[in-house]
């Protein structure tokens, strides 16, 4: 099988780490795996190797917005993961939040501000309007992308301009949402035995309470607790929200939903990831280990399911 990693995004280094770990896990499970970059050599390589399936360990950009998956669909190559159309829904955070809100899921109130609108209407006026509507504190992050790149917690109005500038350096549209105080958790969902199943929730205890890029990928920087220490009712609600997100957005094979559990035990949806990180500090592998699943065997099962699915679709 072929494992795609790298690509030309801000998350290239993380993707390469994910890809290498998946290859090692597959080899430990006695499966053949080759690591490939998503570049001009990819399609000739696929034509030459004719892989049984493709595993996508790409983060951000074309790895999560459906572009690469559309090409694989056109080439008739089976792959593990969400189909292209649903990737586009999940990758755009405002779209995913709106669809989940319509489905009855609680999510922090937000506004999405394109950079062009921010400039044309005047930064000061736009920021005043945002604070007037949403209040403080706020979370500012790119509407697309991951790894917390360009994400900033804003606790005073004076911090907001710099947060917007940082956000726009990683994307054209900023998502500004109310900052919900509470316990940050992640719930991974796997399609096993024909139905989505939630793995144990992972609680994230990051320095200063902000799970930023350094906190995500610096070993020892963040503490993880699994199962999350949120109480049985909140854990069950989080599981239900993650499965609902997986189903409402049309996700497939695997996903990871990021949530906040507030002081009252209410669960708030933040975002969903169709290509969860697989590094040594990533959340899906931590949850899988807690559930007694070996990463290589898990991905072998997902590959086998993708191959069977492709055969059915060709009939």
VEXDREN-2710 file (C-alpha; in Angstrom, 1 decimal):
% VEXDREN-2710
k/r/px/py/pz
1/UNK/0.0/0.0/0.0
2/UNK/1.0/3.6/-0.5
3/UNK/1.1/6.1/2.4
4/UNK/0.8/9.8/1.3
5/UNK/2.6/12.3/3.5
6/UNK/4.3/15.7/3.2
7/UNK/2.6/18.0/0.6
8/UNK/3.1/21.7/0.2
9/UNK/1.3/23.0/3.3
10/UNK/2.3/24.7/6.6
11/UNK/1.7/21.3/8.1
12/UNK/4.2/19.4/6.0
13/UNK/6.6/18.5/8.8
14/UNK/3.8/17.1/11.0
15/UNK/2.5/15.1/8.0
16/UNK/5.8/13.5/7.3
17/UNK/6.1/12.4/10.9
18/UNK/2.6/11.0/10.7
19/UNK/3.4/9.2/7.5
20/UNK/6.6/7.7/8.8
21/UNK/4.8/6.4/11.9
22/UNK/2.1/4.8/9.9
23/UNK/4.6/3.1/7.6
24/UNK/6.5/1.7/10.6
25/UNK/3.3/0.5/12.2
26/UNK/2.2/-1.2/9.0
27/UNK/5.5/-2.9/8.6
28/UNK/5.4/-4.1/12.3
29/UNK/2.0/-5.7/11.3
30/UNK/3.8/-7.5/8.4
31/UNK/2.2/-5.3/5.7
32/UNK/4.1/-3.8/2.8
33/UNK/4.0/0.0/2.8
34/UNK/5.8/2.7/0.8
35/UNK/5.9/6.4/1.8
36/UNK/5.2/8.9/-1.0
37/UNK/5.0/12.7/-1.2
38/UNK/2.0/14.5/-2.8
39/UNK/4.0/16.0/-5.6
40/UNK/4.4/15.8/-9.4
41/UNK/5.8/12.3/-9.1
42/UNK/2.7/10.9/-7.3
43/UNK/0.4/10.0/-10.3
44/UNK/3.3/8.3/-12.3
45/UNK/4.2/6.4/-9.1
46/UNK/0.6/5.2/-8.6
47/UNK/0.5/4.1/-12.3
48/UNK/3.8/2.2/-11.9
49/UNK/3.0/0.6/-8.5
50/UNK/-0.7/0.0/-8.8
51/UNK/-1.1/0.0/-5.0
52/UNK/-3.9/-2.0/-3.4
53/UNK/-4.9/1.1/-1.5
54/UNK/-3.7/4.5/-0.4
55/UNK/-3.4/5.8/3.2
56/UNK/-3.6/9.6/3.4
57/UNK/-1.5/11.1/6.2
58/UNK/-1.6/14.5/4.7
59/UNK/-2.6/17.4/6.9
60/UNK/-4.1/20.7/5.8
61/UNK/-4.7/21.9/2.2
62/UNK/-5.2/19.4/-0.5
63/UNK/-4.8/16.5/2.0
64/UNK/-8.0/17.5/3.9
65/UNK/-10.0/19.6/1.5
66/UNK/-10.8/16.8/-0.8
67/UNK/-8.5/17.7/-3.7
68/UNK/-6.2/14.7/-3.5
69/UNK/-9.1/12.4/-2.8
70/UNK/-10.9/13.6/-6.0
71/UNK/-7.8/12.7/-8.0
72/UNK/-7.7/9.2/-6.4
73/UNK/-11.4/8.8/-7.1
74/UNK/-10.8/9.7/-10.8
75/UNK/-8.0/7.2/-11.0
76/UNK/-10.1/4.5/-9.4
77/UNK/-7.6/4.0/-6.5
78/UNK/-9.2/2.9/-3.2
79/UNK/-8.1/5.0/-0.2
80/UNK/-8.8/5.1/3.5
81/UNK/-10.7/8.1/4.7
82/UNK/-13.6/10.5/4.0
83/UNK/-14.7/11.1/0.4
84/UNK/-13.9/14.4/-1.3
85/UNK/-17.3/16.1/-1.0
86/UNK/-17.5/15.5/2.7
87/UNK/-13.9/16.6/3.2
88/UNK/-14.8/20.0/1.9
89/UNK/-17.6/20.4/4.4
90/UNK/-15.4/19.3/7.4
91/UNK/-12.3/21.3/6.3
92/UNK/-14.2/24.6/6.4
93/UNK/-14.7/25.2/10.1
94/UNK/-17.6/27.7/9.8
95/UNK/-19.5/25.3/7.4
96/UNK/-19.0/22.4/9.8
97/UNK/-20.1/24.4/12.8
98/UNK/-23.2/25.6/11.0
99/UNK/-24.2/22.1/9.9
100/UNK/-23.6/20.7/13.4
101/UNK/-25.6/23.5/15.0
102/UNK/-28.5/22.8/12.7
103/UNK/-28.3/19.2/13.9
104/UNK/-28.7/20.3/17.4
105/UNK/-25.1/20.3/18.5
106/UNK/-23.9/23.1/20.8
107/UNK/-20.9/25.1/19.3
108/UNK/-19.5/28.4/20.4
109/UNK/-21.0/31.4/18.6
110/UNK/-18.8/32.8/15.9
111/UNK/-18.2/35.1/13.0
112/UNK/-16.1/34.3/9.8
113/UNK/-14.2/37.3/8.5
114/UNK/-12.5/37.2/5.1
115/UNK/-9.3/39.3/4.9
116/UNK/-10.7/41.4/2.0
117/UNK/-13.7/42.3/4.1
118/UNK/-11.5/43.1/7.1
119/UNK/-9.5/45.6/5.0
120/UNK/-12.4/47.1/3.1
121/UNK/-14.6/47.8/6.1
122/UNK/-11.7/49.0/8.3
123/UNK/-10.0/46.9/10.9
124/UNK/-11.0/49.0/13.9
125/UNK/-14.7/49.0/13.0
126/UNK/-14.8/45.3/12.3
127/UNK/-13.0/44.4/15.5
128/UNK/-15.3/46.6/17.5
129/UNK/-18.3/44.9/16.0
130/UNK/-16.9/41.5/16.8
131/UNK/-16.3/42.3/20.4
132/UNK/-19.7/43.9/20.7
133/UNK/-21.4/40.8/19.4
134/UNK/-19.3/38.0/20.9
135/UNK/-17.8/39.6/24.0
136/UNK/-14.5/38.4/25.5
137/UNK/-12.5/36.2/25.7
138/UNK/-12.3/35.0/22.1
139/UNK/-10.5/32.4/20.0
140/UNK/-9.1/33.4/16.6
141/UNK/-8.1/30.8/14.1
142/UNK/-8.0/30.2/10.4
143/UNK/-11.3/29.0/9.0
144/UNK/-9.3/26.2/7.2
145/UNK/-6.2/24.4/8.3
146/UNK/-5.1/22.6/11.5
147/UNK/-2.3/22.0/14.0
148/UNK/-3.4/25.3/15.7
149/UNK/-1.3/27.3/13.3
150/UNK/-2.4/30.9/13.4
151/UNK/-4.7/30.2/16.4
152/UNK/-4.6/32.7/19.3
153/UNK/-6.7/33.0/22.5
154/UNK/-7.7/36.7/23.0
155/UNK/-8.6/37.9/26.5
156/UNK/-8.6/41.6/25.9
157/UNK/-9.6/43.9/23.0
158/UNK/-6.1/45.1/22.7
159/UNK/-4.9/41.6/21.8
160/UNK/-7.3/41.2/19.0
161/UNK/-5.5/43.1/16.2
162/UNK/-2.3/41.0/16.5
163/UNK/-4.3/37.8/16.7
164/UNK/-6.1/38.7/13.4
165/UNK/-2.8/39.5/11.7
166/UNK/-1.3/36.1/12.8
167/UNK/-4.5/34.3/11.6
168/UNK/-4.4/35.9/8.2
169/UNK/-0.8/34.8/7.7
170/UNK/-2.2/31.3/7.5
171/UNK/-5.4/31.7/5.7
172/UNK/-7.7/34.1/3.8
173/UNK/-10.6/33.8/6.3
174/UNK/-10.5/34.2/10.1
175/UNK/-12.9/32.3/12.4
176/UNK/-13.5/34.3/15.6
177/UNK/-15.5/32.4/18.2
178/UNK/-16.3/32.7/21.8
179/UNK/-13.7/31.2/24.0
180/UNK/-15.3/28.5/26.3
181/UNK/-13.5/27.9/29.5
182/UNK/-13.4/24.2/30.4
183/UNK/-11.7/20.9/29.8
184/UNK/-10.5/20.3/26.2
185/UNK/-11.0/16.8/24.9
186/UNK/-10.7/14.9/21.7
187/UNK/-12.9/12.0/20.6
188/UNK/-11.8/9.8/17.7
189/UNK/-14.3/7.8/15.7
190/UNK/-13.6/4.7/13.7
191/UNK/-15.9/2.9/11.3
192/UNK/-15.6/-0.6/12.7
193/UNK/-17.9/-3.5/11.9
194/UNK/-20.1/-1.3/9.7
195/UNK/-20.9/1.4/12.3
196/UNK/-19.0/4.4/13.7
197/UNK/-17.6/3.7/17.1
198/UNK/-16.0/6.3/19.5
199/UNK/-12.7/5.6/21.1
200/UNK/-12.1/6.8/24.7
201/UNK/-12.0/10.6/25.1
202/UNK/-8.5/12.1/25.5
203/UNK/-8.2/15.0/27.9
204/UNK/-5.7/17.6/27.0
205/UNK/-3.9/19.6/29.7
206/UNK/-1.7/22.1/27.8
207/UNK/0.6/24.8/29.3
208/UNK/-1.4/28.0/30.0
209/UNK/-4.5/26.1/28.9
210/UNK/-3.9/26.7/25.2
211/UNK/-3.3/23.7/23.0
212/UNK/-1.1/25.5/20.4
213/UNK/1.4/24.1/17.9
214/UNK/4.2/23.8/20.4
215/UNK/2.0/22.1/22.9
216/UNK/0.8/19.6/20.3
217/UNK/4.2/18.5/18.9
218/UNK/6.7/19.0/21.7
219/UNK/7.1/15.8/23.7
220/UNK/6.4/16.3/27.4
221/UNK/4.9/19.8/26.8
222/UNK/1.3/18.6/27.3
223/UNK/-0.3/16.1/29.6
224/UNK/-2.9/13.7/28.3
225/UNK/-5.4/11.8/30.3
226/UNK/-7.4/8.9/28.9
227/UNK/-10.2/8.4/29.6
228/UNK/-10.9/12.1/30.1
229/UNK/-11.7/13.2/33.6
230/UNK/-15.0/14.7/32.8
231/UNK/-17.6/12.4/34.5
232/UNK/-19.7/9.7/33.0
233/UNK/-22.5/11.9/31.6
234/UNK/-20.1/14.3/29.9
235/UNK/-18.1/11.5/28.5
236/UNK/-21.2/9.9/27.0
237/UNK/-22.4/13.3/25.6
238/UNK/-18.9/13.8/24.0
239/UNK/-19.1/10.4/22.5
240/UNK/-22.5/11.1/21.0
241/UNK/-21.4/14.5/19.6
242/UNK/-18.4/13.0/17.9
243/UNK/-20.5/10.3/16.3
244/UNK/-23.1/12.8/15.3
245/UNK/-20.4/15.0/13.7
246/UNK/-19.0/11.9/11.9
247/UNK/-22.4/11.1/10.5
248/UNK/-23.9/14.5/9.7
249/UNK/-20.8/15.6/7.8
250/UNK/-20.6/12.3/5.9
251/UNK/-17.2/11.3/7.3
252/UNK/-15.8/7.8/6.7
253/UNK/-13.3/5.4/8.2
254/UNK/-11.9/7.7/10.8
255/UNK/-12.2/11.2/12.2
256/UNK/-11.3/13.2/15.3
257/UNK/-13.7/15.7/16.9
258/UNK/-12.3/18.4/19.2
259/UNK/-14.6/19.5/22.1
260/UNK/-14.7/21.6/25.3
261/UNK/-16.6/20.4/28.4
262/UNK/-17.5/23.5/30.4
263/UNK/-17.9/23.7/34.2
264/UNK/-21.6/22.7/34.0
265/UNK/-20.7/19.5/32.1
266/UNK/-22.1/20.8/28.7
267/UNK/-20.2/19.7/25.6
268/UNK/-19.3/22.3/23.0
269/UNK/-18.2/21.2/19.4
270/UNK/-15.1/23.1/18.2
271/UNK/-14.0/21.3/14.9
272/UNK/-13.5/18.0/13.3
273/UNK/-10.5/16.5/11.5
274/UNK/-10.7/14.1/8.6
275/UNK/-7.0/13.3/8.7
276/UNK/-6.0/13.1/12.4
277/UNK/-2.3/13.4/13.3
278/UNK/-0.4/10.2/13.9
279/UNK/2.7/11.4/15.5
280/UNK/4.0/10.2/18.9
281/UNK/2.0/13.0/20.6
282/UNK/-1.1/12.8/18.5
283/UNK/-4.5/12.0/19.9
284/UNK/-5.9/9.2/17.8
285/UNK/-3.0/6.9/18.5
286/UNK/-3.3/7.7/22.2
287/UNK/-7.0/6.8/22.2
288/UNK/-6.4/3.7/20.1
289/UNK/-3.9/2.4/22.5
290/UNK/-6.3/3.0/25.4
291/UNK/-8.9/1.0/23.6
292/UNK/-6.4/-1.9/23.2
293/UNK/-6.0/-1.3/19.4
294/UNK/-2.6/-1.7/17.7
295/UNK/-2.0/1.0/15.2
296/UNK/-0.7/-1.2/12.4
297/UNK/-3.5/-3.8/12.7
298/UNK/-6.1/-1.0/12.8
299/UNK/-4.8/0.5/9.6
300/UNK/-4.6/-2.9/8.0
301/UNK/-8.3/-3.4/8.8
302/UNK/-9.2/0.1/7.4
303/UNK/-7.2/-0.7/4.2
304/UNK/-9.0/-4.0/3.8
305/UNK/-12.4/-2.2/4.2
306/UNK/-11.4/0.4/1.6
307/UNK/-10.5/-2.3/-0.9
308/UNK/-13.8/-4.1/-0.4
309/UNK/-15.7/-0.8/-0.8
310/UNK/-13.9/0.0/-4.0
311/UNK/-14.8/-3.5/-5.4
312/UNK/-18.4/-3.0/-4.5
313/UNK/-18.5/0.4/-6.2
314/UNK/-17.1/-1.0/-9.4
315/UNK/-19.8/-3.7/-9.7
END
